[in-house]
Amino acid sequence: MTLLTSAVAAIVCTIIWYKNAPKNDMKIGILCWMYWGATIMWFVDAIFEYAELKAEYFSPAPADMLNDFFLGLSVVVFGLIIWLVILLIKDPKGVIKSALSKKAN
């Protein structure tokens, strides 16, 4: 489920990035790289887990699936938090800068 969750997030993020490709105002590319990196990480993990468990890999317990789903969801949310912090620091549209300059006046 971790692989599936991160792969869906990576695909959705890539589609959003591709639709807005010429302009990169929201730095969606950074989010795509993070999600694709997580997807590759979970894919490698799945390969090693399959090598260890063989056929049992395809019949996980429901509790394990739920655990994996929450872990995958945590990775997606953590990626969003990192992206949001990067977006706030870079402030590509100047929103924070203008808000701070209005407050100073």
Number of C-alpha atoms within 10 A of each C-alpha: 17 26 20 15 22 28 22 16 23 22 14 14 19 20 13 14 20 14 9 13 13 8 10 12 13 19 17 18 18 16 24 22 15 19 26 19 15 23 22 14 14 20 17 13 14 15 12 12 13 14 11 11 10 11 9 11 14 9 8 9 11 9 9 11 14 13 14 17 18 15 16 23 17 15 19 22 12 13 20 15 13 14 20 15 12 15 17 15 10 13 15 14 12 11 11 14 12 11 10 11 10 9 8 7 5
